[in-house]
Amino acid sequence: MTTPPQPPAGAPPINIEFPANLPTHYANFALIMHTPSEIIVNFASIMPGMQAAPIHTRIVMTPMHAKLMLNALADNLQKYEAQFGEIKTPTGGPGLAEQLFGQAKPPTG
């Protein structure tokens, strides 16, 4: 795995701030698209029985930043699995959404 580029020696550290009112969104679905110069990731929450899943968050980044994020996500997942065990994902058969939500039925009454 590659190591992210380090800031030049003597560069001041970047202070990351989390605003007190920063909204948090749960997402279990991502629609990823791209142009020659951008990667666009749209997030939504799909719930069983719902006929629509509106996009609630859109992130646009350069392809280089997307690759750096992919590497950081892979590193974090590797650390997660080292601590909590392997994350098992469905294999084969119909699409992932059908596997996860195909058996769910909307409430009656």
N, C-alpha and C positions, 0 to 999 in steps of 0.2 A: 504494500500500500504506500502511496506517496505521502510525503509530509507537506502540509501547507506552507507556502512561502512565509518566511519570517520577516518582520519589519527590519529596515536597516538599523545597524548598531547606533545607539544614541537617539533613536526616534522616540518621541514621547508616547507613553501608552495611551490607548483609546479607552476612555471611560464609557462603558455601556450603561445606560440609564433605563430603568423600567418605570414608566409613569404610573402613578397610583391608580388611574382610571383606565389602564390599558385593557381593552376588551379581550376576552378569551372565547374562542369558538371551538367546538368539537367538530371534527371532520372524520368521516369514515369512507370518503370517496374523493378522488382527485382526478380531474380531467386535465391532461397535459397536452399542450400544443406548442408549436414553435414556428418562428420565422427565421430567415437567415441570420438575424442579429439578436433574437430574444427567445427565451424559454418562458412560457406562460403556464402557471399552475393555478387552476381553479379548484377551490375546495367547497364541498357540500356535505350535508349529513343526510344519508338515506336511511329511512326508518321503514320497518316492515309494514306493508299495506298502503304505503304512500304512493300516489300516482305521479308525484313531482318532487324534485329535490333541487330547490333554488340554490345557486351558487352564492355563498356568503362571504368568501374571501378570494381575492385574486392577487397572486404574487408574480411580478414580471422581473426577470433578471437576465443578465448576459449568459451566453453559453458557458463561459469560463466560471462564473459564479455558480451556475447550476452544477458544474462538475465538482467544484470545491465543496458545495453543499452535499452532493452525493457521497463524496469521500468522508465528510464529517458525519453524515447519517450512518454510513456503513461502520465507521469506527465506533459510534455510540451504540449501534445495535450489537456489535461484537462484544462490547463491554457489558451491555445489558444481559446478553445470553451467558456470558461468563459468570455473572452474578446470580441470575434467576433461572437459567436453563434455556434450552433451545425453544425458539418460537416456531410452532408448527403451523404451516399454512395448508389450505386445501389443495389437492392435486387432481388433475384429470377431470373428465366429465364436462358439464356445462360451464359457462362463465362464472367468475368469482361471485358476482352479485347474485346469480341464481343459486349458487351453492349456499351462500350465507342467508338469503332472504326468500328463496323459493318455497320453503316449507311453511313460512309464516302466513297466517291468515288474518285479515282485518277483523277487528272485534265485531260481534253481531249484537243487534238490539239497540 
